[in-house]
Structure formats: C-alpha cells, structure tokens
Amino acid sequence: MILAVASGKGGTGKTTVSASLLSVWGKPVVGVDLDVEEPNLHLFVRPEIAGREKAFMEIPVADETKCTYCRQCSDLCQFKAISVLGEVLLTFPEMCHGCGGCISICPEGALSAGSRELGEISWGRAGKAGFLMGRLRVGEAMSPPLMRAVKEKLRGMTSHGAMDVIIDAPPGVSCPAINAVMDSDVILLVTEPTPFGLFDLKLARQAFTPLNKPMGVVVNRAGVGTSDVYDYCKGSGLAVIAEIPYDRSIAEAYARGSIIAETSSGFRDMFIEMAHKVRSMNGGSHGREEV
C-alpha cells in the first residue's frame, strides 16, 4: 500500500508522523520525502545514503536557421515558454513544463530536445526501511517535474518485491501536494486543534476528496485549542484515528531530531496502533503482531 501523510498547512507535525510510522511499520517499506522544496524527513530517520543522481527535464532547443516562423509551437504552448515575434524565435526554459509538444509539432525540425536540471534524487536505507528523497535545485520554480522523477525512481525500487510506501507530502493543497497524494491508497491528514488548523484541514479535505481516497485525521498537540476540529471531522465523516498529546517531551525530542515513536513505549504503542488503523483503512486486516 501507499500511504501519503499530508496537511493543509505547514508545521502541523506531518514529518513527525511520517518518521514515527516508518520506524514502527514492521513490514518492508520505503519512506519517501516528496516535499522537495524543503525536505526534512532525513533529519529524523538519518538514512545511510547509497546513491545520488541529478534529475533533468526535457526542454526545447531552437535552431533558428530552420525556423519558418509559422508559430505552431508558440500557439500550442499554454505556458508561453516559446514565442515567435515577427522573425525572432524565443525560448524561455524556466517556464517550460516539459510536455515536448512544441518539438513534436514543429514541421521544419527547428526544435530539438535539450535538458534543464531540476534537482537531486537521493536514496539509501534508514534502519530496516528504504529511503528516497528529492531536493529541488535552488532557483527552480517548479517542483512537480522533480516529484515525478522521484516517483519514477520509487517504481524501480519497489519493482523487485512487495513493499509498502510512506510518503511525506508537501504541505498545502496546491499542485505539489496533489501530485504527492494522487497515487496513494490512503491519505492521512495531520492537523492541530486551532482555528488555523481547522481552516486548512477543510481546504485539504476539499482538495483531496475528488481523488476518492480513504482519508483519516491525526490531531497533533491534542489538549490545546478547541473542539472545533473534532466537530468538523464528525460532521464530515472524517475518522480521527489518533491524537498526539500536547507534551513537552515531544517538543524536546523534536528539537533533538529524535523520532517520537522511539522516545517511549507509550508513544511507540500509539504509532503502532496508528499503523494498524491505516492498514485497516486500506481494506486490510493485519494483526498488531505484524506491526
């Protein structure tokens, strides 16, 4: 199964939950950090990196000596990454989304495939779990192409045998967040019992509902704020599958870069129970002894 741990806003504890679930999963699993703009799962699981590679995206390279300025390429491109101004052909690589349409449609062969560096993909092991992450190149504006490259690498890692996947998704509900959760079997929304937490939980539910994925909620910092998040979950049919207490020891462990599930037997049992419920949401009924 593929579990996406997501949130409507940053700072709710999404990476805390991802790291702890990864540590107690108990079955072959890969932890994937798809928050490529600010990856931080590695700070907690401390993987041994086995390899790194650059990721690139195809962009058009123009040979203006062949161009007849027919404008078919510029008329096709919705992102204005290529333009024809009179008898001048202009390309804007940073605006290109890599669809390749302009190259295919050019009748004169004036456009060929070049490349633009997106960032770096790293992989390795974090204890018994596999690990994979992407890091966007400084100055690169679009994260979804790199996220797709990370997911392609993931397919190669999981093709050799049955292996679950836990995705630490980027926060919010924009294109990167949708791209991260769209292939998942279950979405776990991490929120907090505050007005901001409730507002962004509503946005996340509205954004992810059309994907038709089972969704559950983890309430972090439980014990502060109001009951409005719980009332909303009850009224909208979202199951609250776990509550992480508002506890100083958790904040101290987080500040040390520790995995919460490894700081006490009580917290470990809490995340084991969370993993059990997540698997049940995917239609499986796995005994707790497997976790």
Secondary structure, DSSP 8 states (H G I E B T S, - for coil): -EEEEE-SSTTSSHHHHHHHHHHH--SSEEEEE--TTS--THHHH--EEEEEEEEEEEEEEE-TTT-----HHHHH-TT-SEEEETTEEEE-GGG-----HHHHH-TT--EEEEEEEEEEEEEEEETTEEEEEEEE-TT----HHHHHHHHHHHHHHHTTS--EEEEE--SSSSHHHHHHHTT-SEEEEEE-SSHHHHHHHHHHHHHHGGG---EEEEEEEETSS-SHHHHHHHHHT-EEEEEEE--HHHHHHHHHT--GGGS-HHHHHHHHHHHHHHHHHTT----GGG-
